[in-house]
Amino acid sequence: MNFWRNIAKPIIGLSPMDGVTDASFRFIAAKYGPPDVTVTEFVNVEAALYAPHTLIRDLAYSEIERPVVAQIYGHTPELFYKVAHVIGELGFDGLDINMGCPVKTVASKGSGAGLILKPELAQSIIRAARQGIEDWSAGQTLDDLSLKPALIQGVRELNRRRFDRETSRARRAIPVSVKTRLGYDDVVVETWIQTLLEEKPAAITLHGRTLKQQYKGSADWDAIARAVEIAKNSDTLILGNGDLRDMADVYRRVCETHVDGVLIGRAAQGEPWIFRAKEHVKQALRSQCGEMIHDVPVSLAERFSVMLEHSAHFAGHTQIHSFVGMRKHLAWYCKGTRGAAELRAQMVRVKDIDEVAALLRAYAESLGAAFAANYPPTSPEPHTLRP
Ligand SMILES: Cc1cc2nc3c(=O)[nH]c(=O)nc-3n(C[C@H](O)[C@H](O)[C@H](O)COP(=O)(O)O)c2cc1C
């Protein structure tokens, strides 16, 4: 069951962003985009041993996100094997291994982009994750793995909420993919891609920078194109990633590099509807007419209404997140509005959805906008993680 193959190319998905693409943001992106695929924030496999509640918290998702992929990171193959069972049991459509995180605390331990320096370990991790998925799909249960009882309970609870039953609906061998960078200090994409291809991942997403670059400079799409060339006779899809600002950028990069798809990260911050225009790209590529690419405009009224809906969804998870985590999203949503700086300064101090609604109403009234009467909404029902 390789969902990657069922998506019309180019695949245009939401890139995982720790602290950003949580369950609420992904719900909103899926509702107002949707992207072709969503990926969770990365989750440390060690959490299975030491902090099962964080693993469960970060692996919550809603049905409308499908296909939805769980991203994990670490440096211990045995833990990838075990967590692969958890991901299968939770009903994810795919498992992605992070081999690109440049953060010192991650990479210095040999996880994330640190794995670029340890190709054999990287290969063992892919094999362990795939074996975990295969054994789970063949019938092995979480109880067979001596996992923490809190982890098993957490999985059952999440499944009960989503499926109305404790176990996943069907056991299927979901695809394993990798997200990585061009190299550690230097670009070594040619050898690194070969190493990964030996393990036949379903897809590789390449962020066009090295670890050393972090987020500096520009993404090197020529290097991504070289990876596409190397992988062209394999069954692995190559997705490009880095600095895509809008669908016109996506169209250009797909034409130039022939990637099978892209993941969009920062451009979706405060713009979850960016994916609305993805069909324009697919259509333009079919008809070879780049002039068809334009982003779908979003009215101020809709922007504000999404801000409230996102806040309500987020607030529905206050047992998981404090509302503080919503502030950055609210600030991003202000981008491009008149007097954005002032509105943003107010949004980064809000404590709850009532304050958000009051600020939006005052702002809309100051513009004389008729939709000011919509705020606060009659009753913002907190959303649950159910579809
Ligand atoms: C705040 C933040 C958090 C990120 N967290 C993750 C992560 O958890 N997993 C991952 O693979 N990449 C992560 N990334 C990298 C992005 O997925 C993406 O590769 C990078 O931002 C380049 O794409 P962009 O230019 O479209 O943003 C993160 C990036 C940002 C800005």
The ligand as a Gaussian input file, in Angstrom:
#p B3LYP/6-31G(d) Opt

LIG

0 1
 C       10.381000      25.861000      12.662000
 C       10.823000      24.722000      11.790000
 C       10.737000      23.431000      12.256000
 C       11.116000      22.359000      11.439000
 N       10.950000      21.083000      11.901000
 C       11.181000      20.027000      11.062000
 C       10.865000      18.698000      11.455000
 O       10.335000      18.424000      12.542000
 N       11.155000      17.708000      10.570000
 C       11.729000      17.958000       9.336000
 O       11.968000      17.029000       8.572000
 N       12.020000      19.207000       8.953000
 C       11.740000      20.241000       9.767000
 N       11.978000      21.509000       9.338000
 C       12.487000      21.735000       7.974000
 C       11.334000      21.950000       6.995000
 O       10.518000      20.803000       6.888000
 C       11.878000      22.298000       5.599000
 O       12.723000      21.249000       5.203000
 C       12.656000      23.608000       5.584000
 O       11.987000      24.602000       6.308000
 C       12.888000      24.095000       4.143000
 O       11.649000      24.231000       3.475000
 P       10.912000      25.668000       3.307000
 O       11.889000      26.613000       2.710000
 O        9.729000      25.373000       2.435000
 O       10.520000      26.109000       4.683000
 C       11.627000      22.595000      10.137000
 C       11.725000      23.904000       9.683000
 C       11.322000      24.965000      10.472000
 C       11.412000      26.363000       9.934000

